[in-house]
Structure formats: C-alpha cells, structure tokens
Amino acid sequence: TALAVPDEDNCMVVYSSTQVPETCQVVIAKCLGVPEHNVRVISRRVGGGFGGKAFRSVP
C-alpha cells in the first residue's frame, strides 16, 4: 500500500508501508526517469514483517 504525492520542489513524496524504503526509492526513480534525490519515501514503523504483499504464497 502506498500513496504518492508530488510536491512543489519537483519531487515525489511516497508514503508506504515498506520495510525497504531505500530500494523503493531506487525503483520509483527509475520508473519515473528522475534522479533518486527527487524521490522521498516515508515509511512509518510498523512493528515487523507480517507476510508478503506482492505475491501470493503457493503450497
């Protein structure tokens, strides 16, 4: 889950529940074709990992 908000400094501020904000910053910057310093990822403390969100587990 994420929310992306452009700001007045030509940057993208992304609020996400990720545990790896640095990796998200790199990937988002590549997808948008902007320098990494123009992407800010803000992740609140969530208390740990509670299972994957991107893929479904298959037995």
C-alpha positions as CSV (number, residue, x, y, z in Angstrom):
1,T,0.0,0.0,0.0
2,A,1.4,3.4,-0.9
3,L,0.4,7.0,-1.6
4,A,2.5,9.2,-3.9
5,V,2.2,13.0,-3.8
6,P,4.2,15.4,-6.0
7,D,5.5,18.4,-4.1
8,E,6.3,22.0,-5.2
9,D,10.1,21.2,-5.4
10,N,9.5,18.8,-8.4
11,C,9.9,15.8,-6.1
12,M,7.7,12.8,-5.5
13,V,6.9,12.0,-1.8
14,V,5.8,8.4,-1.3
15,Y,4.2,7.2,1.9
16,S,4.5,3.4,2.0
17,S,4.3,0.5,4.5
18,T,7.6,-0.9,3.0
19,Q,10.4,-2.3,5.1
20,V,13.0,-1.3,2.4
21,P,12.4,2.4,1.7
22,E,15.9,2.7,0.0
23,T,15.1,0.1,-2.6
24,C,11.7,1.6,-3.2
25,Q,13.3,5.0,-3.8
26,V,15.7,3.5,-6.4
27,V,12.9,1.6,-8.2
28,I,10.5,4.5,-8.2
29,A,13.1,6.9,-9.5
30,K,14.0,4.5,-12.4
31,C,10.3,4.1,-13.3
32,L,9.7,7.9,-13.3
33,G,13.0,8.6,-15.1
34,V,14.1,11.1,-12.4
35,P,17.2,11.3,-10.1
36,E,16.9,9.4,-6.8
37,H,17.2,12.6,-4.8
38,N,13.9,13.7,-6.4
39,V,12.0,10.7,-4.7
40,R,11.4,10.7,-1.0
41,V,10.0,7.5,0.6
42,I,8.4,7.8,4.0
43,S,7.8,4.6,5.9
44,R,6.3,4.5,9.4
45,R,7.4,2.0,11.9
46,V,5.1,-1.0,11.6
47,G,6.5,-3.4,14.1
48,G,7.9,-6.1,11.9
49,G,7.1,-8.3,8.9
50,F,3.6,-9.7,8.6
51,G,3.9,-11.7,5.4
52,G,4.3,-10.7,1.7
53,K,2.0,-8.3,-0.1
54,A,3.4,-8.6,-3.6
55,F,3.0,-12.3,-4.2
56,R,0.6,-15.0,-3.2
57,S,2.0,-18.0,-1.4
58,V,1.6,-21.2,-3.3
59,P,2.0,-24.5,-1.4
